[in-house]
Structures are given as structure tokens and as C-alpha cells.
Amino acid sequence: MISASEYGEQRKILMEEYETTVRTWLTKKGGISAQIADIVPFFRDGVTCPSQWFVDGNDFRPLFIMKEPSMGFSVACEEEIPDRIVKYNEDWGKKADKRYFEFAENPFDDIRVGSYNTWRRVARLALGLEHLQAGGNEIKYDFDVAFVPSEEKCTEEFYKDTVRTGNEIYKTIIDRIAVIDIKKIGGGNGERSILSKAGQHYLRYLDEPMKDLLKKQIILIDPTVIICCGVDVEHIQNLFEDEIKDVIWLKTYHPAVFGKYGRLFFERALTQYKQVLQR
């Protein structure tokens, strides 16, 4: 296993190549994608806390793979997208020469910007997986993972309401996971969002060299279990399971789903993990 510092160095190089590749891909795609190629935020994701992840004896390294980071808004027509992205960047105080969000290193990263329910459920599922890893027999996910409002400085009321930091249980488990968003560029809320649909080809087919970069990132993270979250993400297992071995692959729903599928987000992944551990 590499060290945390080695991971940081390699990740920096990989993310810079990844960002250049994605922005070039958007430009070549034309239309609205080309219009936002230079302004859409790029999310540099990966291991949340390398100093805890890359240590000898850490045999529980869960990687959650999801579609895209949400930028918290949806749009009805393509013409609105550039202005909404500019406003989003202004709200977060992003400078023109820094168009990316550094994952988990400041209050504006994907986890703290993202949906309250999404990350609370990811934390609870990670705790449930860890429970089974430690020898537990029951499918358990009713952990007390609460949130408290962020103390970070926010200028917009909207973000004061939505930016969250966790309690000690939440922060402890979040520091022990890794997250990959396949697109690494923000999407909107809901399947009807044009902003989300703009990258569906990227998700479905993973044109070269994005596929190679994603594979490199997974290998660099070196997880023991990979949880593919959502129907748009399940095919990642089919793409890489023959090449990335010595890891447990799980498929489940996206953590933001509600109703019975919200419950099945936990039960589907935990049942699969329990079956693998009992073999």
C-alpha cells in the first residue's frame, strides 16, 4: 500500500489530467456543453482522509461511486445554464483561476455541498458495512447519524440551510470512506434536469480516455469494497470487475432515493456484502 503523501502527489497529477480531459471533451461536444466547458465546477474527489485510509492494517476501505455531484438547482432550458453556473460559482466565492472544488478539504466540497439525505445515508451504509466486516450477523443501518448546522462562514441563506457538517459519528465514518463521481462536473436536481442530461453520453459510454482515467483512479484509491450507487453507475462493475480484482463489488440504489427504495439502498448493499463475507 502506498503512503498518504504518495497518494496525494499521484492524485494531484491524475486530477489535473482528468480536469483537462473533461473540459476538452465538453468543448468538442459543442452546444451547451461547449458553452460551460470553462466555467462548470470540476470536483476533485477521492479518499476523504488519506492519513486514515493509507495505513497498515486498514482492511475496510469502502469506495462509493456515484453519477455526479449536485449543484443544488435544476433548469428548464439550456439558455439558463451558463448564468446559473456563474451564480453558483459566485455564491461559493470561487476565483476564475480556481475552477475546481478540492474534495473534503474545505467547507465547499462535494460532501458538505451535497444533499443532507445523500451523505447521511452514505454514512449509515458505511457503518452497516463496517458492522458486518467486524463480524456482525444482522443487517443493521439504524445508526444515530445526525447532523448539526455548519459553523463555516456562508453568505447566502440558501447555503446556510443546506451546508451541513456531521456529529462525531458522522465525521468519524466519513473520514474513512472514498467517493468517486463519474462525471466530476456538477449536475442539476432530478432526472429532468437538462444540466444532468448534458453528460449522459459521458456516463453511458465512458469514451476514451475518460475510462482509463477512471480505472487509474480506482486503482490508486485501492479500495477493499466498491459500492456502485444508482442505475447509471451499475455498469461500472461490468466495465472493470475483470481488470480490478481483489475487491468486493456491490450494486445498490442511489442514496438520495426515497420510499421503499430508500430502505432498499441499505438492504441491497448490506445483503450482498454479508453473502460475500460468509462464503
Secondary structure, 3 states (H helix, E strand, C coil): CCCHHHHHHHHHHHHHHHHHHHHHHHHHHCHHHHHHCCCCCEEECEECCHHHHCCCCCCCCEEEEECCCECCCCCCCHHHHHHHHHHHHHHCCCCCCCCEEECCCCCCCHHHHCCHHHHHHHHHHHHHHHHHHCCCCCCCCCCCCCEEECCCCCCCHHHHHHCEEECHHHHHHHCCCEEEECCCECECCCCCCHHHHCCHHHHHHCCCCHHHHHHHHHHHHCCCEEEEECCCCCHHHHHHCCCCCCCEEEEECCCCCCHHHHHHHHHHHHHHHHHHHCC
